């Protein structure tokens, strides 16, 4: 029998893509459809509506249901909660948590999955991205050099569309809930602390739309970033040994920033 050149490879059936959504309007259409193209079907693509209340988002989600996507709605619990909900519904060994305003590139999931197949010691496969700004595209290169806990001690170097193993996600307790920023940094560091390695693709793994609806690249809440940084430091204290004075200075600076934030916006914790 003649083989079908368009038939999905076995690896594609072992990859799941979870897309959390909160009021991102029609951008989620591009994210979900890119996942369907990359996996040659929507069977292992799950869209989790994290309590959206926007009519444009409702319309987009209804369109996805009509196209055969699995759309799960839950009360608003944050992006980590939505990711965890979606992953719990998947049985695939490999996972991509794709932001709803991003698109996965067509060949990336297969390439990343094949790396995980070949290397049991690799926990994360990442790569660069294509950034779309006002219709123009710019290439954001992948990390330069090995990605280790030490290299990530100040900030994440990994794209959200990186691939990881479902078993590792379960072993570290999933994405940390209660954080709305920096949650991916905490998650990646936990995978690395467990002994996993990072492999880097030379080609882009995602197209990221930078604009008013962007999920993770808009306003930075210093309260959330400070909490994420504190959690990373407490869980990786060996990386900061001998830097107590520097850390105290940073904490003092963060407290001043938080005080200014509360004063400006009249927020009281």
VMD Tcl script that draws the C-alpha trace (Angstrom):
set ca {
  {0.00 0.00 0.00}
  {1.30 3.45 -0.90}
  {2.05 5.62 2.13}
  {0.22 8.86 2.69}
  {2.78 11.72 2.76}
  {0.32 13.85 4.73}
  {-0.45 11.24 7.40}
  {0.58 12.34 10.91}
  {3.69 10.70 12.33}
  {3.22 8.63 15.52}
  {4.87 11.36 17.58}
  {2.06 13.81 16.83}
  {-0.46 11.57 18.56}
  {1.59 11.71 21.75}
  {1.65 15.49 22.03}
  {-1.04 17.55 23.75}
  {-1.45 21.32 23.56}
  {-3.30 23.27 26.27}
  {-4.43 26.84 25.61}
  {-5.66 28.87 28.62}
  {-7.91 31.78 27.67}
  {-9.01 34.87 29.52}
  {-10.57 37.72 27.53}
  {-8.14 37.58 24.60}
  {-10.86 37.82 21.96}
  {-10.27 36.39 18.52}
  {-6.54 35.82 19.07}
  {-7.34 32.40 20.52}
  {-8.57 31.33 17.09}
  {-5.06 31.61 15.70}
  {-3.57 29.77 18.67}
  {-6.00 26.85 18.46}
  {-5.85 26.54 14.69}
  {-2.05 26.59 14.71}
  {-2.11 23.73 17.22}
  {-4.51 21.76 15.03}
  {-2.26 22.20 11.99}
  {0.86 21.19 13.91}
  {-0.78 18.05 15.33}
  {-2.76 17.20 12.17}
  {-5.99 17.36 14.15}
  {-7.69 18.82 17.21}
  {-8.06 15.62 19.24}
  {-5.26 16.54 21.65}
  {-5.85 20.29 21.71}
  {-7.72 21.60 24.76}
  {-8.83 25.20 25.22}
  {-9.56 26.20 28.83}
  {-11.70 29.30 29.32}
  {-10.64 30.73 32.67}
  {-13.87 32.59 33.39}
  {-13.81 35.04 30.48}
  {-16.51 37.74 30.44}
  {-15.75 39.31 27.07}
  {-18.21 38.96 24.17}
  {-15.47 38.71 21.55}
  {-13.88 35.86 23.48}
  {-17.26 34.10 23.83}
  {-17.75 34.33 20.06}
  {-14.27 32.95 19.39}
  {-14.78 30.05 21.79}
  {-18.13 29.20 20.20}
  {-16.41 29.11 16.81}
  {-13.81 26.71 18.17}
  {-16.49 24.41 19.56}
  {-18.15 24.36 16.16}
  {-14.81 23.43 14.61}
  {-14.50 20.43 16.91}
  {-12.14 21.72 19.57}
  {-12.58 20.72 23.20}
  {-13.37 23.88 25.15}
  {-13.57 23.66 28.94}
  {-14.94 26.52 31.03}
  {-14.01 27.05 34.66}
  {-14.39 29.87 37.20}
  {-11.51 32.31 37.04}
  {-8.59 30.75 38.86}
  {-5.58 32.15 37.05}
  {-3.44 30.96 34.18}
  {-1.73 28.19 36.16}
  {-5.06 26.76 37.24}
  {-6.29 26.80 33.64}
  {-3.15 25.08 32.39}
  {-3.38 22.42 35.08}
  {-7.06 21.81 34.30}
  {-6.27 21.25 30.64}
  {-3.29 19.00 31.25}
  {-5.35 16.85 33.60}
  {-7.68 16.14 30.67}
  {-4.84 14.93 28.46}
  {-3.23 11.49 28.42}
  {-0.40 12.43 26.06}
  {3.15 12.06 27.44}
  {4.33 15.36 25.97}
  {2.73 18.76 26.61}
  {2.88 22.30 25.28}
  {1.16 25.06 27.27}
  {0.46 27.64 24.57}
  {-0.62 31.18 25.42}
  {-3.86 32.18 23.72}
  {-2.23 35.09 21.91}
  {0.58 32.95 20.50}
  {0.73 30.42 17.68}
  {2.87 27.30 17.58}
  {4.93 26.91 14.41}
  {3.89 23.96 12.22}
  {7.00 21.79 12.59}
  {7.96 22.63 16.18}
  {5.85 20.11 18.14}
  {7.09 17.17 16.09}
  {10.72 18.31 16.33}
  {10.48 18.86 20.09}
  {8.72 15.55 20.66}
  {11.36 13.66 18.72}
  {14.04 15.15 20.97}
  {12.19 13.99 24.09}
  {11.86 10.55 22.51}
  {15.61 10.32 21.96}
  {16.84 11.83 25.22}
  {15.36 10.63 28.50}
  {17.43 13.15 30.46}
  {15.86 16.12 28.67}
  {12.92 17.65 30.54}
  {12.30 20.75 28.39}
  {12.71 21.53 24.71}
  {12.66 25.20 23.78}
  {13.53 27.52 20.92}
  {13.23 31.04 19.62}
  {10.13 32.85 18.42}
  {8.78 35.07 15.69}
  {7.45 38.28 17.23}
  {4.64 40.05 15.40}
  {4.45 43.80 16.10}
  {1.98 45.92 14.14}
  {2.00 43.37 11.35}
  {5.79 43.24 11.04}
  {7.66 40.08 12.00}
  {10.94 39.94 13.91}
  {12.93 36.85 14.88}
  {13.65 36.49 18.59}
  {16.56 34.02 18.86}
  {16.62 31.08 21.26}
  {18.71 31.20 24.43}
  {22.42 31.59 23.77}
  {24.27 28.82 25.56}
  {23.19 26.11 28.01}
  {19.99 26.75 29.96}
  {20.62 25.75 33.56}
  {19.20 26.70 36.95}
  {22.11 29.07 37.40}
  {21.45 30.72 34.05}
  {17.78 31.18 35.03}
  {18.40 32.42 38.55}
  {17.25 35.98 37.75}
  {14.57 35.35 35.10}
  {13.23 32.69 32.79}
  {14.95 32.17 29.46}
  {12.32 29.80 28.09}
  {9.42 30.43 25.75}
  {6.02 29.46 27.12}
  {5.52 27.24 24.06}
  {8.37 24.98 25.18}
  {7.57 21.27 25.46}
  {7.79 19.22 28.64}
  {6.81 15.77 29.88}
  {3.45 15.23 31.52}
  {5.09 12.93 34.08}
  {7.47 15.72 35.13}
  {4.57 18.19 35.35}
  {2.84 15.78 37.73}
  {6.00 15.10 39.74}
  {6.54 18.79 40.58}
  {2.88 19.43 41.38}
  {1.90 21.17 38.15}
  {2.07 24.88 37.47}
  {2.10 26.92 40.71}
  {-1.36 28.34 41.30}
  {-1.83 31.71 42.97}
  {0.71 33.50 40.78}
  {-0.39 35.50 37.75}
  {3.14 36.42 36.66}
  {6.38 34.48 36.84}
  {4.53 31.18 37.28}
  {6.32 29.71 34.26}
  {9.71 30.67 35.74}
  {8.85 28.84 38.96}
  {7.65 25.79 37.00}
  {10.71 25.58 34.75}
  {13.04 25.94 37.73}
  {11.28 23.08 39.49}
  {11.80 20.84 36.47}
  {15.48 21.76 36.34}
  {15.91 21.29 40.08}
  {14.54 17.76 39.67}
  {17.48 17.02 37.39}
  {16.04 17.68 33.95}
  {18.01 19.23 31.13}
  {17.02 21.73 28.43}
  {17.50 21.13 24.70}
  {17.33 24.07 22.30}
  {15.92 23.99 18.78}
  {17.57 26.21 16.23}
  {14.26 27.16 14.64}
  {11.39 29.24 16.10}
  {8.77 27.33 18.05}
  {6.09 30.04 18.22}
  {4.73 33.25 16.73}
  {4.04 35.79 19.48}
  {1.62 38.64 18.92}
  {2.72 41.73 20.82}
  {-0.09 44.21 21.29}
  {-2.92 45.41 23.48}
  {-4.35 41.92 24.03}
  {-1.08 40.21 24.86}
  {-1.34 37.85 27.81}
  {2.11 37.95 29.39}
  {3.87 40.92 27.85}
  {1.75 43.83 29.00}
  {1.61 45.56 32.39}
  {4.03 44.10 34.95}
  {2.55 43.84 38.45}
  {5.51 44.21 40.84}
  {3.64 42.36 43.57}
  {3.36 39.22 41.45}
  {6.89 39.34 40.05}
  {8.29 39.85 43.55}
  {6.35 36.85 44.85}
  {7.56 34.68 41.99}
  {11.17 35.76 42.55}
  {10.89 35.08 46.28}
  {9.53 31.60 45.58}
  {12.31 30.81 43.12}
  {14.94 31.97 45.60}
  {13.47 30.03 48.50}
  {13.33 26.84 46.43}
  {16.82 27.32 44.96}
  {18.69 28.82 47.90}
  {21.92 27.07 46.87}
  {22.14 29.39 43.86}
  {22.19 32.50 46.05}
  {24.65 31.45 48.76}
  {26.93 34.30 49.79}
  {24.70 36.95 48.25}
  {22.68 37.83 51.33}
  {23.49 41.56 51.18}
  {22.53 41.79 47.52}
  {19.27 39.95 48.17}
  {18.40 42.23 51.09}
  {19.00 45.27 48.89}
  {16.74 43.81 46.22}
  {14.03 43.04 48.73}
  {14.21 46.58 50.09}
  {13.93 47.95 46.55}
  {10.96 45.68 45.92}
  {9.27 46.90 49.10}
  {9.70 50.51 47.97}
  {8.25 49.63 44.58}
  {5.28 47.90 46.20}
  {4.70 50.86 48.50}
  {4.65 53.19 45.50}
  {2.24 50.85 43.72}
  {-0.17 50.77 46.68}
  {-0.03 54.54 47.04}
  {-0.64 55.15 43.33}
  {-3.50 52.71 42.96}
  {-4.86 52.72 46.51}
  {-4.43 48.95 46.72}
  {-4.22 47.50 50.20}
  {-3.35 43.81 50.68}
}
mol new
graphics top color blue
foreach p $ca { graphics top sphere $p radius 0.5 }
foreach p [lrange $ca 0 end-1] q [lrange $ca 1 end] { graphics top cylinder $p $q radius 0.2 }
display resetview
